[in-house]
Amino acid sequence: MIRSVGIGIITMAVVLLSSACSDKLSSTTKSKMVDSQTKAGNAYTILAEKLRTPWSIQFDEETVYVSEREGSIVKISNGSVTRQKVKLSKPLKVQGEGGFLGIQLTPDFHNSRQAYAYHTYEEGGKILNRVIVLQEKNGDWAEVKSLLEGIPGGHIHNGGRLAIGPDHMLYITTGDSGVDKLAQDVKSTAGKILRMTLDGKVPSDNPFAKSYVYSYGHRNSQGIAWDKQGRMFSSEHGPSGDPGGHDEINLIEKGNNYGWPVVIGNEKKEGMVTPLYQTGDNAIAPSGIAIDSEGQILIATLIGKKLYGFNPDTKQMAAVLESEGRLRDVKLLNGDIYVLTNNTDGRGSPSATDDRLLMLKK
């Protein structure tokens, strides 16, 4: 069934988390049908509502998995939804920007049912982060292996994005944990992009011997993606206060120093890389990114409250989606754009249906 709505032909939408069942989703719930939404010039399909501070999107064919910062994974499949419990060997610490953050399904997930995850915990009076392997079984998830522990964490700047690169390595973004000098210390895992083999080992071709560190001098990167040429890009939060803004899109190459906290924006210093793009005095707080078939970088922004499309060749940026509040992650599947709102993270203004997973048709 299709009908004309404003700017074009929009398919019927599926709202998978109804208000009646949003607080009790340990079992599968049937979906209901509503019209697609057209708002402020945006046409999209609502795939899920009332998510609890969602953070990361993953796909297993047509099935969508969404991590929630409070410590759950929501599974959206064939018109139904399940909020799955996650059992960890170390208690989850949900504080400030920390919690259960990035997830990344393994390449053989369809058979292994395993995924990588990044979460905050507390040990010895310190806030830390760790990278683990989870397994989906009997409708829930349980930790089966820890790959890396002791990543500095804090109330702010925990990083948390996971992605498998075209080289079949696992990449991890970490924040400076609010201690900016750690970003320049190559012996620390804070303020870095880390790289490991899929079984958790240090790759022999990493730039620093016996180290997971791939690049450094990062304040708080929450997005990484690769284009068709294999080039790696990241999003990064600039400084807060005065000066503020200066959020970045970086072209990442191994061993490079991206300058934080020594330089910001377009400032230059020998041995440090200036960003491909920076926002000047305006802050957008970029989070998850994805790259489409044309090489456009899609950027979910928190303060900016828009999904932007950025052309890395022309350096032009334009809004693709707006008026939906804070946006945490973006992913592509078969050319369609999937976006997570993040209005329930304590800094937004949530509506009665937030948070939501939206889909924009190609």
Order of alpha helices (4+ residues) and beta strands (2+ residues): beta-beta-beta-beta-beta-beta-beta-beta-beta-beta-beta-beta-alpha-beta-beta-beta-beta-beta-beta-beta-beta-beta-beta-beta-beta-beta-beta-beta-beta-beta-beta
